[in-house]
Amino acid sequence: MITIERVPWDDPRGEALRARMDEEMHERYGSANGDEDPAVTAERNRSLAVDPAKVITSLLAIDEDGTPLGHIAVRWLGDDVELKRLIVVAAARGKGAATALLTESEQVGREQGARRLILQTGDRQPEAVALYEKTGWDRIPVYAPYAATMPWSFCFEKAL
């Protein structure tokens, strides 16, 4: 049984899961190309950063023995509610944690009065793309702040 907890951005369990995600994304995408303009790299890093003041809540998927299995943050991006930093630990993938996190994220969005949720993922995350398509998300054009520095992004929305 998976339960979902709403926690602050700085919850240590969430921080640990986000650190795991950073490691996995580094494996998938590598570090910035040494030939890349440092201004582009800096702008990408700014685009990917999460301002804790804009986070509505972080959500943790917890198994029956209290182990955190997954994380997602729900934040304001301008007038939109955006999902950030979805990760499920490898051993728990395919067991419903990501779907439970997305479902609770939709509830948070409704509570905030959002008409839709948006999110961005990358081209080297086919599992994420398949999850979003399976759970009713629609592809949309790459939006700011990702369009300028991550044109390989795939962006999605889900009407609430």
PASERO-43120 format. One record per residue (C-alpha): residue in three letters; x, y, z; chain. Coordinates in steps of 0.1 Angstrom, whole numbers. Each point is the difference from the previous one (the first is absolute). Example, Ala and Ser with C-alpha at 12.3 -4.5 7.8 and 13.67 -1.06 7.14 Angstrom:
BEGIN
ALA  123  -45  78  A
SER  14  34  -7  A
//
This chain:
BEGIN
MET  0  0  0  A
ILE  13  34  -10  A
THR  -10  31  19  A
ILE  7  36  -10  A
GLU  13  26  24  A
ARG  1  37  -5  A
VAL  32  14  13  A
PRO  21  32  -3  A
TRP  26  4  -27  A
ASP  28  -4  25  A
ASP  -12  -33  14  A
PRO  32  -21  3  A
ARG  -17  -30  -17  A
GLY  -9  21  -30  A
GLU  35  15  -1  A
ALA  15  -35  0  A
LEU  -23  -11  -29  A
ARG  8  31  -20  A
ALA  37  -7  5  A
ARG  -6  -35  -15  A
MET  -18  17  -29  A
ASP  29  23  -6  A
GLU  23  -30  -2  A
GLU  -23  -18  -24  A
MET  -4  30  -22  A
HIS  38  5  -1  A
GLU  3  -36  -12  A
ARG  -26  5  -27  A
TYR  10  34  -12  A
GLY  36  4  11  A
SER  15  33  9  A
ALA  -2  31  -22  A
ASN  20  -1  -32  A
GLY  33  16  6  A
ASP  -5  19  -33  A
GLU  -33  15  12  A
ASP  -3  37  6  A
PRO  3  4  38  A
ALA  -30  24  -1  A
VAL  -22  -28  -15  A
THR  11  -24  28  A
ALA  -7  26  27  A
GLU  -34  7  -15  A
ARG  -8  -37  -1  A
ASN  10  -3  36  A
ARG  -23  29  9  A
SER  -28  -16  -20  A
LEU  3  -32  19  A
ALA  4  16  34  A
VAL  -30  -1  24  A
ASP  -7  31  21  A
PRO  -13  -14  33  A
ALA  -22  31  4  A
LYS  -19  -10  -31  A
VAL  -6  -36  12  A
ILE  -36  -7  10  A
THR  9  -34  15  A
SER  22  -30  -6  A
LEU  -15  -34  0  A
LEU  16  -32  11  A
ALA  -12  -35  -9  A
ILE  6  -22  31  A
ASP  -3  -38  2  A
GLU  -16  -19  29  A
ASP  33  -1  20  A
GLY  5  37  -3  A
THR  27  -1  -27  A
PRO  -3  30  -25  A
LEU  -4  -14  -35  A
GLY  -5  32  -20  A
HIS  -3  38  -1  A
ILE  -16  28  -20  A
ALA  -2  37  7  A
VAL  -29  22  -10  A
ARG  9  36  -6  A
TRP  -11  33  -15  A
LEU  16  9  -33  A
GLY  -15  33  -8  A
ASP  -38  -6  -1  A
ASP  4  -37  -6  A
VAL  4  -28  24  A
GLU  30  -21  -10  A
LEU  11  -34  11  A
LYS  38  -4  7  A
ARG  24  -27  10  A
LEU  -20  -32  -4  A
ILE  20  -29  11  A
VAL  -8  -35  11  A
VAL  28  -22  13  A
ALA  10  -27  -25  A
ALA  -12  -29  22  A
ALA  -35  15  2  A
ARG  -6  9  -37  A
GLY  -30  -15  -16  A
LYS  -18  -5  34  A
GLY  -23  31  -1  A
ALA  21  25  20  A
ALA  3  25  -30  A
THR  -37  -3  -8  A
ALA  -9  7  36  A
LEU  23  30  1  A
LEU  -15  14  -32  A
THR  -36  -6  13  A
GLU  8  19  32  A
SER  17  27  -20  A
GLU  -33  5  -19  A
GLN  -18  4  33  A
VAL  25  26  11  A
GLY  -5  18  -33  A
ARG  -38  0  4  A
GLU  4  14  36  A
GLN  21  28  -15  A
GLY  -27  8  -25  A
ALA  22  -10  -30  A
ARG  -17  -8  -33  A
ARG  29  -22  -10  A
LEU  33  -15  11  A
ILE  31  2  -21  A
LEU  33  -18  0  A
GLN  33  -4  -19  A
THR  20  -31  -5  A
GLY  29  -9  -23  A
ASP  6  -21  -31  A
ARG  21  -25  19  A
GLN  -29  -9  24  A
PRO  -22  -23  -21  A
GLU  -15  -15  31  A
ALA  -12  34  12  A
VAL  -15  8  -34  A
ALA  -18  -34  0  A
LEU  -14  7  35  A
TYR  -13  34  -9  A
GLU  -16  -13  -32  A
LYS  -16  -30  18  A
THR  -14  23  28  A
GLY  -17  24  -23  A
TRP  25  28  -5  A
ASP  0  19  -34  A
ARG  32  12  -16  A
ILE  4  37  -4  A
PRO  27  22  -15  A
VAL  32  4  21  A
TYR  -8  30  23  A
ALA  22  26  18  A
PRO  24  -3  17  A
TYR  10  -32  -18  A
ALA  -5  10  -36  A
ALA  32  20  -3  A
THR  25  -25  16  A
MET  -17  -34  -3  A
PRO  -17  -3  -33  A
TRP  1  -38  3  A
SER  -25  3  28  A
PHE  -34  -16  -2  A
CYS  -27  20  18  A
PHE  -35  -11  10  A
GLU  -31  14  15  A
LYS  -30  -16  17  A
ALA  -33  18  3  A
LEU  -15  0  34  A
//
